[in-house]
Amino acid sequence: MMRLGICAALDVGTTLHARSFLRGVYLSSHLFGNVRRARHIYFDDGANAAGGRAAAERFIEAGVDAVIGHFASESAAAVVETYAQAQIPLILPASTCAALTEDGSTTFRICASDRVLARRLLAFAQAQGLRSLALFADPSLHGQRQLQEVRSASDNLSTVQIVQDISHADAVVFCGRLKASRQFLVENRAAGCGLPLFFTDDAASPALVAGLERTGTVYAVSFPVASDLPEAQSVDLAYQRIYGEQAPVYAIETLAAFSLIDLAAGQRRSLLNALRFDQFTTPAGLISFSNGENDHARVSLWVYEGQRVHERRLLS
């Protein structure tokens, strides 16, 4: 029997995205036979490095064939080399830190990395005529690495400049987790700043603006949801039948991760080599990997208006 390690912060008190992940796991067990027949071993890593190391130890002791997670970059960064040494495939649905696939030779990322997100953000800002951005981040590894990627892309690939003084900026960028992003939005608007605000992938949630009277122009550079993708319509309908709402961000990445396991398990070659060399048709579309990065990862711009998401569109 195949054994799967499943790792994330599983408490919605830690992150609201835990609900999307767990629902994606449940739906995957219904949709994918090899996943349904596998033994599932869960670990709540608390979205931190210590939890990540404890999860990896548990999974290796259990002899897992693959790990889906770790959702938090801080947790994943602590263990990618450990999994590589054990020759265990690690499939990252939503950990964006670019170094994860560089440091982990058995690591495969479904979503776009921080490096790709940073480049798409700056390209959109430049197209909007924005010449200067003030850059902020929360203290998490996720936020700090995103900040570094935006700064690096600005130095090397863009005409948009990063400025220290917000009074000299055309817009503001905040990199970090959902809770910190909302707090920054609240405090920024309370301080009287009316500049456009850019957030990154974790902020792509209705919770970012829920209940706020004044949000102004707010964007999140993140990932598409299932309803945005023609190939994901069937799984989105399945999600709606069970949960009564459209699949949110991270649900489709989770389903795609388990779909990879289901498809790769049916190959003649090893699971690890199948992931390295094959192309798969998943609910998120085609997936193949080059040096651990998904060749077909997509980025979506979320545009907020008042207390709701007004528009989403793919960024090329």
ZIZI-V139177 format. One line per field, one symbol per residue. ss: DSSP state (H for helix, E for strand, - for the rest). psi: psi as a letter, one per 30 degrees, with the letter a starting at -180 (. if undefined). A space follows every 50 residues. Layout:
ss = ???
psi = ???
This chain:
ss = --EEEEEE--------HHHHHHHHHHHHHHH-HHHHH-EEEEEE----HH HHHHHHHHHHHH---EEE----HHHHH--HHHHHHH--EEEE------HH HHH---EEE----HHHHHHHHHHHHHH----EEEEEE---HHHHHHHHHH HHHHHHH---EEE--HHH--EEEEE--HHHHHHHHHHHHH-----EEEE- HHH--HHH---------EEEEE---HHH-HHHHHHHHHHHHHH------- HHHHHHHHHHHHHH------HHHHHHH--EEE--EEE-EE--EE----EE EEEEE--EEEEEEEE-
psi = kkkkkjkljgkffekffeeeeeeeeeeefefjeeeeflkkjkkjfghlee eeeeeeeeeeefhlflkkakekeeeefffeeeeeefhkkjjjegkfkefe fefjfgkkkellleeeeeeeeeeeeeffgkfkkkklllfleeeeeeeeee eeeeefflfkkklejffglflkkkkaleeeeeeeeeeeeffgkglkkkla effikffefkgkejfajklkjbllleffkefgeefeeeeeeefgllkakf eeeeeeeeeeeeeefglelleeeeeeflkkjlfgakklkjhfkjfgklkk kkkkjbgljekkkkk.
